[in-house]
Amino acid sequence: MFDNLREDAAASQFYEEEEAATLQSASSPRSFFAPSGSRRVLGMTGVQRFILSVMFFFAVCLIGGMALLVLGKIGF
């Protein structure tokens, strides 16, 4: 069953396609951030970043409150 495993892997077309995709992406690098003249950071507008930061704030507060309850630092 595993006798020809290395030969099958060497003859696989998957690796050739993967290498071609890697070479193509390396030849045309795209910036992770928006262009320098744009007001967008990570592709988001200011309102989207604000909503994301508020959601992150509430998640941190909720997890912190639950940790305080579990550790017995506060109680009812």
C-alpha positions in Angstrom: 0.0 0.0 0.0 2.8 2.4 0.9 5.4 1.0 -1.5 5.1 3.7 -4.1 4.2 6.6 -1.9 7.3 8.7 -2.6 7.0 8.1 -6.3 3.4 9.2 -6.3 4.2 12.3 -4.3 7.1 13.2 -6.7 4.8 12.8 -9.7 2.0 14.8 -8.2 0.8 17.8 -10.2 -0.4 19.6 -6.9 3.2 20.7 -6.0 3.8 22.1 -9.5 0.6 24.2 -9.3 1.5 25.3 -5.8 5.0 26.4 -6.9 3.6 28.3 -9.9 1.1 30.1 -7.6 4.0 31.0 -5.2 6.1 32.4 -8.0 3.3 34.4 -9.4 2.4 36.0 -6.0 6.1 36.7 -5.4 6.4 38.5 -8.7 3.5 40.9 -7.9 3.6 41.7 -4.2 0.6 43.4 -2.7 0.8 45.5 0.3 -1.1 44.4 3.4 -2.1 47.9 4.1 -4.0 50.3 1.8 -2.1 52.6 -0.5 -0.4 55.6 1.1 -3.0 58.1 -0.2 -6.0 56.2 1.2 -7.7 56.8 4.5 -8.3 53.1 5.0 -6.3 50.9 7.3 -6.4 47.2 6.7 -9.2 47.8 4.1 -11.6 49.2 6.7 -13.2 52.7 7.1 -13.0 54.6 10.3 -16.5 53.6 11.3 -15.7 49.9 10.8 -12.6 50.2 12.8 -14.5 52.0 15.6 -17.2 49.3 15.7 -14.5 46.6 15.7 -12.7 48.3 18.6 -15.9 48.7 20.7 -16.7 45.0 20.1 -13.2 44.0 21.2 -13.5 46.3 24.3 -16.7 44.6 25.4 -15.2 41.1 24.8 -12.2 42.0 27.0 -14.5 43.4 29.7 -16.7 40.3 29.6 -13.8 37.8 29.8 -12.1 39.8 32.5 -15.3 39.9 34.6 -15.8 36.2 34.2 -12.2 35.6 35.2 -12.7 37.6 38.3 -15.8 35.6 39.2 -14.0 32.3 38.6 -10.9 33.3 40.6 -13.1 34.5 43.5 -11.8 38.0 43.5 -15.3 39.4 43.4 -18.6 37.8 44.3 -22.3 38.4 44.9 
